[in-house]
């Protein structure tokens, strides 16, 4: 699989100075954590689940979560489990099927070994489990169950804990909760692919819901949690983890939004202006601002509940030619002793030691999402990926 792999080779060549790399579900964890991108959630009870997964993969989805938790009714859990087992077997019977990274969101630790056993040979299609309402105390049984299931199946399985508990939100218990979370995930570091933020649950504790023109960072009680999570769990000193961006709740179908504009070349300047105006008109400006703020605050990737969110997340994850130029210059071997230099774009200072961690993160993102050509921006990347 690869990001933007659903585009024709000649389109990728036109868009990218460096194309996204090819990877598999068995690639190294560091690469997969960066490559998650827009992780699309789907209820595990969907009647055509296998077909839905293949359809989304064909449209550029790289990671999916099949949910047995909040997205389905309590009474439907057993049916959801049976549906998952049946559709995994269906996918396993389709040789050569191009699948995304697949994760299952469970409710209880015991579901992990039970589902792995019931999946049988089709467990080879599973990348891991999403662990809800994770704290140090509640999370350890999930991680222990995952380790047990991995040993029994012989299949490498990753965990993606969701940080969404009230203890993490409340100021008086936040630091203690974060310390407990760190101890738990540090103990199982090799199995923790990424930490996910459950901002909807944070808002519910205060009866809040952000409007479509506001981001999670405009809700101060939520923004403070994000800052502390990154502060304690997302450090660039080797102790941190990949932390993904919060879910965006609003959506419009992009085909209806953009098809009138795309009858002509999307690379004309007037088309780019019209496309951006249509994005704003249809309330996607909030999503775009939140993705940008996610990145500015150290988050990578995003939880998504609608396919229309996937392409904007991926388009904004592509490294610009200017970013790539700066990062590559900072990490040149002869810069190892430090120093400062003017950027190749002659518009900023690049200081080797303070900017090194940023440069390393940027080149990792460039590896999985690619580097845009010098004259290609977000609008061109977005327009090229919209189905005709």
Secondary structure, 3 states (H helix, E strand, C coil): CCCCCCCCHHHHHHHEEECCCCCCCCCCHHHHHHHCCEEEEEECCCCCHHHHHHHHHHCCCCEEEEECCCCCCHHHHHHHHHHHHHHHHHHHCCCCCCCCEEEEEECCCHHHHHHHHHHHHHHHHEEEEEECCCCHHHHHHHHHHHHHHHHHHCCCCEEEEEECCHHHHCHHHHHHHHHHHHHHHHHCHHHECCEEECHHHHHHCCCCCCCCCCCHHHCHHHHHHHHHHHHHHCCCCCCCCCEEEEEECCCCCHHHHHCCHHHCCCCCHHHHHHHHHHHHHCCCHHHHHHHHHHHHCCCCCEEECCCHHHHHHHHHHCECHHHHHHHHHHCCHHHCCCCEEECCCCCCEEEHHHHHHHHHHHHHHHHHHCEECCCCCHHHHHHHHCCC
